[in-house]
Amino acid sequence: MSPLQTPFFITFFFFLCCLNASSSIFATTQFDFATLTMSTLKLLGDAHLNNNTVSLTGDPAVPNSAAGRALYSAPVRFRQPGTPSPASFSTFFSFSVTNLNPSSVGGGLAFVISPDSSAVGDPGGFLGLQTAAGGTFLAVEFDTLMDVEFSDVNGNHVGLDLNSVVSTQVSDLGTIGVDLKSGDSVNAWIEYDGNAKGLRVWVSYSNLRPKDPILKVDLDVGMYVDDFMYVGFSGSTQGSTEVHSVEWWSFNSSFDSAAAPAAATSVQKERKSSKKSTVGAVAGVVTAGAFVLALFAGALIWLYSNKVKYYVKKLDHSIESEIIRMPKEFSYKELKLATKGFSANRVIGHGAFGTVYKGVLPESGDIVAVKRCNHSGQGKNEFLSELSIIGSLRHRNLVHLQGWCHEKGEILLVYDLMPNGSLDKALYESRMALSWPHRLKILLGVSSVLAYLHHECENQVIHRDIKTSNIMLDEGFNARLGDFGLARQTEHDKSPDATVAAGTMGYLAPEYVLTGRATEKTDVFSYGAVVLEVASGRRPIEKDDDAAAGNGKVGISSNLVEWVWSLHQDGKLLTAADPRLEGEFEEGEMRKVLLIGLACSHPDSMARPTMRCVVQMLLGEAEVPIVPRAKPSTSYSTSQLLMNLQDSDTDCKNGMITISTSSSENSSNGKDIV
């Protein structure tokens, strides 16, 4: 958009807003966590912010109880005067329930619509929704406490509450394999159709909404809401240490155009009852319309009188113009203090294009990770790429970007600090072996965020550097994908441009090494290598065991994909399992994970599954594809050889090149290449 067009569209948008204000029938409310601030989020009772999530109850010591609410501070219109249909609305949120003392009982949380923005109900089974004396609200509860007093079916259910915590309709979440108290992130979708008078609720660990709702209710919300209501969350504990965290929330409400005829009928009745008032109303509309048109005309005159300024003014190509949408701009002084002058004692990691420091922000005391980018031109380019891409992404399995800094020639990115470090350190450096349930949860989280990047963003995002060192682990061992320095955005279904292959040996798809074209299927290959690495506890490329055994043989690089495929060919697939697990895993799950890893690592990119399919396979919603015992070979024409193949073994036959993904003696041992 040109500089001249920008104010024009701003003026036109202002004009539309004026028209919209004159007809409240089309009133809408829309927001999400990215747009919420402390002034638009109201925390009541024990609710508080904790590491960019909303904690509704905290972690009080047993036997104390807690209750809290988090509400959108502005009231939302749910009914229009003179219209029979209430607003339609939809909301999506991610939440988790953890208990520091699993032996204590819980409480639960609920999405609530309430006329009151200041009161908090009782703890325990009341979920902070109501007191013993009663209350007015509409809520969808996620109950972790079986309370006989409230006729609960169990301690793991979802229910619809109408002015009472005795639910009018309940569904057992165990029927869809969801355990609220697992500590894992749970996704919920709630939709209400104001015309059809129906409410539906979906729940899943996956970010893909299930086909069938867990709760479906015929309901006239108009009977339970006022013209304006407050929306948000409520939670409670009953003498336990249960913590209820809301990690992401988006909400949208609108009045369907179908409500317009009813409004028109109402207006006609008013006209028949009073001709004089109708004439006055028409005059008012004409006057208001003339006033708005006058404002619009004045704005156009001002625009054209200043058009020379817009034509002369050049576009700002500075780094600041690239990151105007970022959450916060930090000062260099602030980040220098936070990292103790970028002390070597604060270094927690190194990347291809910078060093990562642990920092404590002086004002808030928040602990963060500060990435200090290299001063090279390439480092700056990767910084801009990372910032422009990750700044527009929102997913629970992404490392959250808090802000940035560009001062004194320095380029700095500020992220949430992940308490459990990176996945590779958890696999290879931790004194305690990473448990199998944690490994499964991590693999599901990474597949979920890759499905989001590949299929659900406005523009498809190809990460190009999926590896265990770029997968971070939060306090609950949930995976958070980071380091988007090599990532690229493309339009969906658009053929990618050829570039120089970049990434880390052992994770690179063979066709990417050959052609330099990164696609979603090259990310799938990298994910497959990560899957095999997590299951086996072996790096994608490492020295052969013969060398370590001291038998005098020269150590050569061993390729993980080749090794697992050879075990599969010999019918010994389960021997690939990490010995540090000491057999503490379910064999069927281990076999499924290893087969998924091989399917994703298939040499033929077209034979690899999509990440959406991988999510479904891990959740048991889809069958794992048949993986051939012998690893297939893939042939490429010599015209496709666009890069130096010194790191691949090749066999030229009849003008074709057969690529073997096994690593040569000169292959890098997991090193980055550009």
Helices and strands as residue ranges (DSSP letters): H 5-21, G 24-26, E 28-32, E 41-45, E 48-50, E 53-55, E 67-72, E 76-77, E 88-99, E 108-114, G 124-126, E 138-143, G 148-150, E 157-162, E 169-172, G 173-176, G 180-182, E 186-193, E 198-204, E 215-218, G 221-223, E 228-236, E 242-254, G 257-259, H 260-273, H 275-305, H 307-312, H 319-322, H 332-338, G 344-346, E 347-351, E 354-360, E 367-373, H 377-390, E 401-407, E 410-416, H 423-428, H 436-451, I 452-456, E 460-462, G 468-470, E 471-473, E 479-481, E 488-490, E 503-504, H 510-515, H 520-536, E 541-543, H 545-548, E 557-559, H 560-569, G 573-576, G 579-581, H 587-600, G 605-607, H 611-618, E 634-637, G 638-640, E 649-653, E 656-660, E 672-673
